[in-house]
Amino acid sequence: MKKEAIVKFYQTYKLSIFPAVVALSSLVLIIFVIYPQTVKLITNQKVEGEILGKAKVLEAKAQTLADYDPQDLKEKLDFALSAYPADKDLPYTIGLLQQITAQSGFNVVAMNLGTAPIKSEGQGYSLKLEILGPHHLLPSLLSKIENSARLMRVSSLDVATGREVQGATISLNIEVLYAAPPAEFGTVDSPLPQLSEKDEEVIAKLTRVGAISPPIPTQLGPRGKVNPFE
């Protein structure tokens, strides 16, 4: 009886059963085979494109680095760090100011760390410098300080003229700037930064200043007792 019912059902709906089975099979094939493979193919193509893009960036970066002169880059970095160091570099700054004041015809009476906050942006500290010398040479001294091999600026000054016509006691507040190096330098595949024309001009100016400035000793003077065994 059941067999006859099945045969009758098949004879009645045979024109619809086959298309339904084909449609259901196709749907199963699409969901479980074709769609996952298509998604995987698209993902692989996307990954491949990203890899090719990174490879092109790395090739261009490697070519740019190969064209650089390591010695030239080192010199530029040294001049930049000398003018705008990563730390306070207090001994060098003190030595430089002593040298500039002596070359300008002034005597250093006292030099202390200032207490007033700096007006310039960024990190820095102030030095209070008291000097004695001809007041008519003061403009030259100020110019040498602000155009020296170290990034400094005179924020204020006070001139007290003494009895001598050519002598004056001068108090200077000097702002000295520095900046910590960047914590992040970008990823390996990030574009290589380029020095702009303005950057090159600044480096050239620092090079000229550094070339005419003699080295400053970091040791300010003998400390402690002399070794009796030498």
PyMOL commands that set and color helices and strands:
alter all, ss='L'
color gray80, all
select helices_A, chain A and resi 2-67+70-83+90-103+135-146+197-212
alter helices_A, ss='H'
color red, helices_A
select strands_A, chain A and resi 107-113+123-133+152-161+168-178
alter strands_A, ss='S'
color yellow, strands_A
deselect
rebuild
show_as cartoon
